[in-house]
Amino acid sequence: MSGRVRVRPGVPAAALGVLAEAGLAADVGALDATDADALLCLLTDRIDAHFLEGARHLRIVANMAVGTDNIDLAAAARLGIPVSNTPDVLTDATADLAFALLLAAARRLAWADRYVRGGGFVGWNPELGLGLDVTGRTLGVVGAGRIGKAVAERARGFRMEVLFHSRSGGLALDLLLARSDFVSLHVPLTPATRHLIGARELARMKPSAVLVNTARGPIVDEAALVQALRVGQIAAAGLDVFEHEPALAPGLRDLPQVVLAPHIGSATIATRARMAEVAAQNIVAALRGEPIPNRVI
């Protein structure tokens, strides 16, 4: 088996090990697909039609992510270039982070940390740092895929009622928003889900509600979220992704009731290594002429 494999800098070394075992040498550097047979890229890489049209020999684009919104799938399909992703392996890590953000926002952990570090803690007070109860409350999960279902499993350990909204069924979104104490987003970014949560949807939520987003930033209208938090339309938010990442909407970083994380949903040592391995295994299969295990198109 032979083939030239371009690998984006920053991809964990585990991917290189898989490629080497298959007899493939990886060229780690700038993403130039003009003479590449395979490409291993990250979700931050924009693989558009112009890029793909210049790839004369490309036999696969292996994205080290579940989402593929960074790739022009229509162009790839038109050009006959397979695209793969890395599902399943990051489900638990991302679900853990989503629930951690839920807890942190509800119990004001980011504020509490800043308060103690800043020297504000001078003794226990019955009204200090009051937050929201989680146990026994209602969680609305938007998107009933692997990660959404994994978050629901964690919620049941807190005796929460779990509501679902998805393309295939569940409650209407408006009803879920109105009934939920916590709303966690787990849908892919598509034209239909861009700004799925905007000013109108935020107005449907309880003033005591918490919004959690570990999916994709543009699913939420960030400017509308800032306004809703400022006026108390909802109580808090936990965000791991942002609409114009890495930039934040004006005013977002100044809101103390928001917990912010730098897109670390899958950021555990084992998970990121496994994602790299799966992406490389997709490449090996493609170059061997075998079915690609995690083919998207």
C-alpha positions in Angstrom: 0.0 0.0 0.0 1.3 3.5 -0.8 0.0 7.0 -0.7 0.9 10.4 0.4 -0.9 11.4 3.6 -1.0 15.1 4.7 -1.6 15.5 8.4 -2.5 18.8 10.1 0.0 20.0 12.8 -1.5 19.4 16.2 -3.0 16.0 15.5 -2.0 13.6 18.3 0.9 11.3 17.7 -1.4 8.3 18.0 -2.5 8.9 14.4 1.1 8.8 13.1 1.5 5.4 14.8 -1.5 3.9 13.1 -0.3 5.2 9.7 3.3 3.9 10.3 2.0 0.5 11.2 0.2 0.4 7.9 3.4 1.4 6.0 2.3 5.0 5.4 4.5 8.0 5.9 2.7 11.1 7.1 3.7 14.6 5.9 2.9 16.8 8.9 2.5 20.4 7.8 0.4 22.9 6.0 -2.8 21.5 4.5 -1.9 21.3 0.8 -3.9 18.6 -1.0 -2.6 19.2 -4.5 -0.5 16.1 -4.5 -2.0 14.3 -1.5 -3.9 11.0 -1.5 -5.3 11.5 2.0 -5.9 14.4 4.3 -6.2 14.3 8.1 -7.7 17.6 9.3 -9.2 19.2 12.4 -12.5 20.9 12.9 -10.8 24.3 12.7 -9.6 23.6 9.1 -11.9 25.0 6.3 -12.1 22.5 3.6 -14.1 24.3 0.9 -14.9 23.7 -2.7 -11.8 25.6 -4.0 -9.5 23.5 -1.8 -11.1 20.2 -2.9 -11.1 21.2 -6.6 -7.3 21.5 -6.4 -6.9 18.0 -4.9 -6.2 15.9 -8.0 -5.4 12.7 -6.2 -7.3 13.0 -3.0 -9.0 9.7 -1.9 -10.3 10.7 1.5 -10.7 13.7 3.9 -10.5 12.3 7.4 -11.9 14.8 9.9 -10.8 14.4 13.5 -14.2 15.4 14.9 -17.8 14.2 14.8 -19.1 17.3 13.1 -18.2 18.0 9.5 -19.5 21.6 9.2 -15.9 22.7 8.4 -16.0 20.7 5.1 -18.0 21.4 2.0 -19.8 18.1 1.8 -21.7 18.9 -1.4 -18.4 19.7 -3.2 -16.8 16.6 -1.8 -19.7 14.5 -3.1 -19.6 16.2 -6.5 -15.9 15.4 -6.8 -16.2 11.9 -5.5 -14.0 12.5 -2.5 -15.1 10.5 0.6 -15.3 12.3 3.9 -15.0 10.5 7.3 -15.4 11.5 11.0 -14.7 10.1 14.4 -18.0 9.3 16.1 -18.6 7.3 19.3 -15.1 7.7 20.8 -15.8 11.2 22.2 -19.4 10.6 23.4 -18.7 10.0 27.1 -16.0 12.8 27.3 -18.4 15.3 25.8 -21.4 14.2 27.8 -19.2 14.5 31.0 -18.3 18.1 30.1 -21.8 19.0 29.3 -23.0 17.9 32.6 -20.0 19.5 34.3 -21.1 22.8 32.7 -24.6 22.3 33.9 -23.5 21.8 37.4 -21.0 24.6 37.4 -23.6 27.1 36.0 -26.3 25.9 38.4 -24.0 26.1 41.5 -22.0 29.1 40.4 -18.7 27.4 40.7 -16.8 29.8 38.4 -18.0 32.7 40.5 -17.1 30.8 43.7 -13.6 30.1 42.5 -13.0 33.8 41.6 -14.5 34.9 44.9 -12.1 32.7 47.0 -9.0 33.5 44.9 -9.9 37.2 45.2 -9.9 37.1 48.9 -13.6 37.7 49.3 -14.2 34.6 51.5 -14.1 35.7 55.1 -16.4 33.0 56.6 -19.6 31.0 56.0 -22.8 32.9 55.4 -26.2 31.3 54.8 -26.9 33.6 51.8 -23.5 33.3 50.2 -23.2 31.9 46.7 -26.8 30.6 46.5 -27.4 28.7 43.3 -30.0 26.4 41.7 -31.0 22.8 42.6 -30.2 20.2 40.0 -31.5 16.9 41.6 -35.1 16.2 40.7 -35.3 19.0 38.2 -36.2 18.8 34.5 -33.6 18.5 31.7 -34.4 19.3 28.1 -32.1 17.6 25.6 -32.2 19.1 22.1 -30.8 16.3 19.8 -31.3 12.6 20.6 -28.0 11.3 19.2 -25.2 9.5 21.0 -24.1 12.5 23.1 -27.6 13.7 23.9 -28.6 10.3 25.1 -25.4 10.0 27.2 -26.2 13.3 28.9 -29.6 12.0 29.7 -28.1 8.9 31.3 -26.1 11.2 33.6 -29.1 13.3 34.4 -31.1 10.2 35.5 -28.4 9.7 38.2 -29.6 13.0 39.6 -33.2 11.8 39.4 -34.0 14.4 36.7 -37.0 14.2 34.4 -35.5 14.1 30.9 -37.3 15.6 27.9 -36.1 15.2 24.3 -36.6 17.2 21.1 -35.1 15.9 17.8 -35.8 15.6 14.1 -37.3 12.1 14.6 -39.7 12.9 17.5 -40.0 14.0 21.1 -41.5 17.2 22.3 -41.9 20.3 20.1 -39.0 22.6 20.8 -41.2 25.4 22.2 -42.8 23.0 24.7 -39.4 21.6 25.8 -38.0 25.1 26.3 -41.0 26.1 28.4 -40.9 23.0 30.6 -37.2 22.6 31.2 -35.1 23.9 34.1 -31.9 23.0 32.1 -31.6 22.9 28.3 -28.6 21.1 26.8 -27.9 21.3 23.0 -26.6 18.3 21.0 -27.5 18.9 17.4 -25.1 19.2 14.4 -24.6 22.5 12.8 -26.6 22.7 9.6 -28.5 25.5 7.8 -31.6 24.3 9.7 -30.0 24.5 13.2 -28.1 27.7 12.8 -29.6 30.1 15.4 -31.9 27.3 16.5 -31.8 29.1 19.8 -32.4 32.8 19.3 -34.3 35.6 21.0 -37.7 34.0 20.4 -36.6 30.7 21.9 -34.8 32.2 24.8 -38.0 34.1 25.6 -39.8 30.7 25.9 -37.5 29.5 28.6 -38.0 29.9 32.4 -36.3 32.9 34.1 -34.6 30.3 36.3 -33.4 28.1 33.4 -29.8 27.3 32.4 -28.7 26.8 28.8 -25.7 24.5 28.0 -24.0 24.3 24.6 -21.3 21.8 23.8 -22.4 21.2 20.2 -21.5 24.1 17.8 -21.5 27.8 18.6 -23.7 29.1 15.8 -26.6 27.0 17.0 -27.1 29.8 19.5 -27.6 33.4 18.6 -24.9 34.7 21.0 -25.9 38.3 20.9 -29.5 37.3 21.8 -28.1 35.1 24.6 -26.1 38.0 26.1 -29.2 40.2 26.1 -31.4 37.4 27.7 -28.8 37.0 30.5 -28.5 40.7 31.0 -32.2 41.2 31.6 -32.8 38.0 33.5 -34.8 36.2 30.9 -32.8 33.1 31.8 -30.6 32.5 34.8 -27.3 31.2 33.5 -25.4 29.4 30.8 -22.5 27.0 30.3 -20.8 27.3 27.0 -18.0 25.2 25.5 -18.5 26.6 21.9 -19.0 30.0 20.5 -20.7 31.5 17.5 -17.5 33.2 16.1 -15.0 31.0 17.8 -12.6 31.9 19.3 -14.1 35.4 19.5 -16.9 36.0 22.0 -20.0 38.2 21.5 -19.6 41.6 23.0 -20.5 41.5 26.7 -20.4 37.7 27.1 -17.2 37.5 29.0 -18.5 40.2 31.5 -21.5 38.1 32.6 -20.7 36.4 35.9 -23.6 33.9 35.5 -21.9 32.3 32.5 -19.4 29.5 32.7 -17.0 29.6 29.7 -14.8 26.8 28.4 -12.4 26.8 25.4 -14.0 24.0 23.3 -12.8 21.1 25.4 -15.7 18.8 25.1 -13.6 15.9 24.0 -10.4 17.0 25.7 -9.3 14.1 27.7 -5.9 12.4 27.0 -7.4 9.1 26.1 -10.3 10.5 24.0 -8.2 12.8 21.8 -5.7 9.9 21.2 -8.5 7.6 20.2 -10.0 10.2 17.9 -6.6 10.5 16.1 -6.4 6.8 15.8 -9.9 6.5 14.3 -9.2 9.2 11.8 -6.0 7.5 10.8 -7.8 4.1 10.5 -10.3 5.7 8.1 -7.4 6.8 6.0 -5.8 3.3 6.0 -9.1 1.7 4.9 -9.5 4.2 2.1 -6.0 3.8 0.7 -6.4 0.0 0.9 -9.6 0.2 -1.1 -11.6 -1.1 1.8 -14.9 0.2 3.2 -14.2 3.3 5.2 -15.5 2.6 8.8 -16.8 6.1 9.6 -17.7 7.4 6.1 -20.0 10.4 6.1 -20.3 10.7 2.3 
